Amino acid sequence: MNKRALLKKITAKLVEELEVYLRAAQFSRAEATHEQNKAESKYDTRGLEASYLARGQSRQAAELEAAIIEFGKLTVRKFADDEAINLGALVELDQNGERSHYFLGPRAGGTSVIHEKTEVLVITPHSPLGEQLVGKKSGQAMQLRFGKETRPAKILVVE
């Protein structure tokens, strides 16, 4: 799989999400400060709620901006066959015959893109799955823990 193209797709998706959050935060800020949303009584919280929403959207936008910067700094490299999974690795797992692809990124865990007709999910080294994969190698069988449940898995490819 072309990891350079994959990184471009991930970054493009993050930029797209950032634009949505920035527009939403701008709209919420305008809503919070609009004259019609001034409190008419101590129980009228429309303006306050809109300001909380704008603040949350702005935080999410800042998180996305940081993720875009970190993905831009990420070096694309091919992992050797005997090299342990670490940041920047593209991992293919087999869980009971079901194959899944994960990219170990610096941030933006949960971001999903379709690349070369394959869904790739971004995970971070601090996510539950990321913690279990870091340090493992291609061909290694393992028991993945998901809460109280464990599932057998095999690492097929580390790129």
N, C-alpha and C positions, 0 to 999 in steps of 0.2 A: 504494500500500500504506500502511496506517495505521501509521506508525512509532512512535507513542506506544503503541499496543497491542502492537507487536512488542517494544518495550523491556520492557513489562510481562511478556510471555511469557519473554523471555530471563532477566529477573530472577527470575521464578517458578521457572524451571528451575534456576538457580544456587542458590536457596534450598532447593529439593528435594535437590539434590546435597549441599549443605552439611549438611543434616539427616542424610543417609546417612553422610557422613564423620564427623560428630560422634558418632553412635551406634557406628560401627565403632571409632573411636579410644577411646571409653569402654570398649567390650568388650575391646579389645586391652590397654588399661591394666589392667583388672581381671584379665585373663589373665596379664599379666606379673608382677603382684604376688600372684597367688594362691599359697597355701601349697603346693599340689601341684606348682607349677612351679619350686620352688627346686631349684637344681642339685644333683644327687646325685653328680656327678663333674665333673672339669674339661672333659669332653667333652659334658656335658649343657647345651645352649644354648637350651632351649625358652623360658625366661623372658626371656633376652636377645633372642631373635628376636622375641618378642611386644612387647618394649619398643621395638625398632627399628621394627616395624610401627606401633605406636601413635604414635611420633614422626613418621613419614612421613604418617600419616593426619591428624595434628594440623596439620602444615605445609600439607597440601592444604586443610584446613578454613580455615586462616588466609588462604590465597590466594583461596579462594572468598568469604570475608567481605570482603576488600579489593575484589574484583571487583564484588560487590553494591553496595558503597559507591560505587565509581566509576561504575557504570551509573546509580545513583540521582542522581548529580551531572550526568550527561550531558544537555545541552540538545537537545531535539528541534527540528529545523528543516528546512525544505525547501531543498535545494540549487538554485541557479539553473542554467539550461541551460548556461551557459558557465563555471560554477564548477568548480574542480578538486576531485577526490576528496580527502577528509580525514576525520578522526575524526567519526563520527556519520552517515556516508554509507551509504545502501543502494544497492548496485551490482548491476545485472543485466548479465551477460556472455553473449556468444554465442561458443561454441567449436565450430566446425564443425557448426553447426545445433543444438547442445545448449546450452540456456539454464541458467544457474545464478545464484543470488542470494547476495550476501555483504553482511554488515553489518560495517562497520569500527568495532570497539569498542575500549575502552581496555585490556581484559583478556579472559580467558576464551576465547581463541582455540580453535577446534575445537568449541565448543558449537553444537549444531544444534537448531533448532526448526521446527515446521510452523506457518506463519502464512498465513492466507487460502489454504489448500490448496497452499502453496508451501514447499519446504524452504529455509530461510535458514541459512547457516553464518556464525558469527562469526569474523572474522579480525582481527588487530591490525596496526597500521602497521609492526610489527617482524617480522612473518611474511614468508616469501618472497613470497607472493602480495600481501600488503598493501604491501610495499615497491615492488612493480612497479605497483600501482594508484594509490598516493598521487601526487597532482599531475596525473593524467590527467583527461580530460574526456569527457562524454557524446558518443558518435558516433566516438570515436577508435579506430582499428584499431591493434593492437600484436602483438608476438610475446611470448607468455608463456614464461618459462624455468622448467622443472621439472627440476632437476638438469642433466643433459647434454642433455635434450630440450627443444625449443621447439615451441610450438603457436600457430597464429594465433588471435586473439581480437578481438572488437569489443565495446566498451562500449556497451551499448544505452541504459541509463537510469542516471542518478545522481539519487537522491532525497535 
